[in-house]
Amino acid sequence: MSELSGLCPLSDLLGAARLPKSSHCYALAHPKAPTRPEPWEAVADIFSRTANGCGHRQTAMCLRAEQGATIADKTVPKIMHEMGISCGIRRETDHRRYNSYKGKVGKTFENVIGRGFGADGPWEKMGTDVTEFKQPWGKACFAPVYDFASKEIVAWSTSLHPNMAQQHELLDQLLAKMPEGSAPILHSDMGWQYQQPGWCGRLEKAGMIQSMSRKGNCIDNGATEQVFGHMKDEFFKGRTWASFEDFEHDLDAYVVHWNTRRRQVKLKGLTPEEFRNQSLAA
């Protein structure tokens, strides 16, 4: 109304808005104070940790865990709105998803997981998949192993080509970290990589149980797919890199952020690293 006060008589504006003059005078005498200004600096720091920011739930969890703040989830969106920051909402795109299915080219396995992504502790149920990041210089292929209990990206490999060399690099990392005596289920789709004798043989020798989604059922691997969605929202969307090496460096840093600083609602506000350490100490 203040923008129009010099163009129209105040009485006309109040009449159009159906407001009594007393309400206008009260609003002028009692300007709205900002919502909880004391955590604004911390909110700005938390939001800046990823290239595309983060949502209000992530911000609220970090404020409580790192600043000792007593703050409700619903208060944080008000603060972010007043600060002029917001996290984009994920939308469906018409881009073709990476698909590694080439029919039956090796050994396939039943769906042991059966969309039961819950687990009592780390190294019980894990998932793997491959996703593409398109750039002017080509495509970067990211292959992680994701722990369903701790929400941790336990091992990962980034390559220009989604080949078996990448998968064996991934397994090298995974098996080097695997605790003695554990026998996790490793779930994947029916991609050609996961049917290869070399892949299947290494998992069997390590005592890991292989599980596969049904053909054409991406929801069967929904836990790992969800990680890709968050990653593309927070890290990738709207950005370009000069080279594959620059991209790989920044992606590695984001994975470390995911594991050590990004808090999870399903972990009651803990980071994956904190949850894993608590679980192993119990």
N, C-alpha and C positions, 0 to 999 in steps of 0.2 A: 504494500500500500504506500510505503514511503516513496517509492519510485514514481508513483502517479500523483503524489500530493501537489506537485507544482503545476500539473496539467489540468487537474479537475478540483473543484471545491471538495473539501473534506466531507461535508454533509452528503454530497452525492455519492462519494466512495463508500461511506458507511452505510448509506441506504442500499446501494447495490450489493454490499456484502451482508446486509441484514445484521449489522453489529451496532450496539449502542455506543455512544461516544465514551461512556465510562470505561468500557472494555478497551478501547483504543488508548485512553489516558493511562489505564493501569499497565498495559503492555509497555508503554513508553517509560513509565516510572519503575518497572520491574523487568529489565531486560533478562532474557534467558541466559543463565550461567552455563558454561561448558560442563559436560558430564565428566566427572572424575579427572581433572587435568593432571593430577600428579603422576599417572603412569604413561603419559603421552610419549615421553622420550623412550621409555622401554618398548612401547608398542611400535614406534617407528623402527627401532633396532630389530625387533623380532620380524617385522614385515619385510625388512630389507635383506634378510638372510638368504632368500632365494630370488632369482631374477624377476619373477612375476608375482612375488608376494605370497601371502598365505591367508587362510580363512580365519574367521573369528574364533572358532573352537581351538585351533592350533595356537592362536595368540593368547587366548585365555589360559590354556594349559601351561604355556611358558611363563606367563605372569605369575601364576600360582606356584609353580615349581621353582622358578629361578629368582623371583622377586619377593616371594612370600606374601603376595597380594591376596586379599580376600575380595574376590570379584566374581560375579555371576556371568555365565556365558552370554546372557542376553544384554548385559551392559556393554560388552566389547564392541558389538556392531554400532552402537550409538557413538562410542568414542571414535571408531574408525570413520564413520560418516562425517563427524565434525572435523576430523583431520583431513578429510578428502582422499582417503585411501580405500581401496576395495579390491577384492580378489575376483577375477573373472569366473563365471559359472561355466562348467564344462558342457559343451554342446556336441551333438552328433555331427560328424562331417561326412562328406561324400568321398573322402580319400580311401583308396583301396588298402585294406589291412594286409600286412605281410602274412603270407600263407606258405608254410613249409610242407604241406601235405602233397605227396606225390604217389599216393596209393600205397599198397603193401609192397615195400622193397626189402623188408627184413622181418624181424620178429616183432609181433605186437603183444600187448598185455591187457588184461582186464582193468576196468576202472576200480581199483581198490579203494580209492578215496571216496568215490560216490558223492561228491560235493560236500563231504563232511570235512570242512577246512579247519575245524577246531582241533586243538591239541593241548595236552596237559602241560607240556614243557618243551624247551628247545630240542632240536634234533630228533623229533618224532615224525613230523610230516613236513615235507618241503615241496616246492614247485619250481618249475623252470619253463622257459619259453624264449622266443626271440622276437624283438621288435626292431623296426627301422626308424631312423631319423634322416629325413631328406634334407640335403644341403646343396648349394650351387656346385660344389666339387664332387658330389656323388651321394652315396648312402652310407651311413654308419649303422652297423648292426650290433645291438646290445643283447647279450645273453646273461641273465642272472640266475642264481639259485636263491629262492626266497623261503625263509623259515616261517611257517604258518603260525607258530606259537609266539615267537618273539618279534615277528614282523621285520626281521633283520634280513638285509641282502647279504647273505653269508659269503658268496663268491660271485664274481662277474667278469665278463670278458667283452671288450669292444673291438670290433674288426670292420674292415671294409667289405668283407665277404662272409656270409653265413655258412662257413664250411666246417669240416670235421676238425681242422686244426684249431678253430675257435672253441669247439666243444671239448676237445681234449685239454686245452688250456684251462677251461672252466673246471673240468674234473680234477686237474692237478691242484688247483686252489682248494676245491671243496674237500678232497680226500686228505689234504695236508692239515685241514682244520678239524676234521671229523674226530670227535672224542672216542677214545678206546671203549669198546663194548657197546656202542650205539648201533642201531640198525634201522635208520629212518626209511620211511616211504618217500620216494622221489616221484612226483607226479608231473606229467607233461601232456602235450597233445600227441597226435599220431604223426608228427613231423618225421621226415625221412631221417634226420639226424639221430633220433631216439630209437630207431629200429636197427641201426647199424651194429654188426657183431662186436666191433671194438668198444662201442659205448655200453652195450648190454653186458658184455663180458667184464668190463671194469667195475660196473655197479654190482654185479653178482659176486665178484671176487671180494669186494669191500663189504659185502653183507647188506647192501641196500636193496630194498624191495621196489621194483619198478611198477608204476601205475600209469595208465593212459586214459585221456578223455575219449569219449565216443566220437566217431567221425561227425563233423559238422555241428558239434556242441561246444561252442567257445565258453559257455557258462560253466562247463565242467572244469575249466581251468580259470575260473573267475577270480580267485584270490591273487594269482600272479598278474592277470590282465589288469586288475585294479591298480597295482603298483605302476604299470606303464601309464595309466591314465593320470595319476597324480604327478608322475615325473614329467609328462608332456605339458601339463598345466603349469607347474611351478618352475620348471627348469628350461623347457625347450620352446614353448609357444612364442612366436614372434621374433625369434633370434636367429642370427646367422653367424657362422664362424669362418675365419679365413682359411683354415686348413683342418684336416682330420686330427692332427696332433693337438691343436688348440681345443677342438671339441672334446677329445678324449680326456684331456687334462681337466677341463671344467666338469665333465660328467663324473669323473672319479671323485672330484671334490663334492659334488652333489650327493653321491652315494654315501660318502663319509658323513655328510650332514644328515642324511636320512637315518643312518644307523646311530649317530651319537647326539644329535640335537633336535631332530624332528619328533615331537611327542605324539602318542597314539591314544585315541579315545578308548579303544578296546584294551589297552594296557593300563587304563586308569591314569593316564597322564604321564606315564614313564616313556623314556626313549627305548628303542629296541635293545641297545647296549645295557641300559640300566635293568631292564626286565631279565635279560639273559644272565647278568651277574647275580641278580637276586635269586633266580631259579637255581643256578648252579651252586649257590652258597647254602640253599635250604636243605 
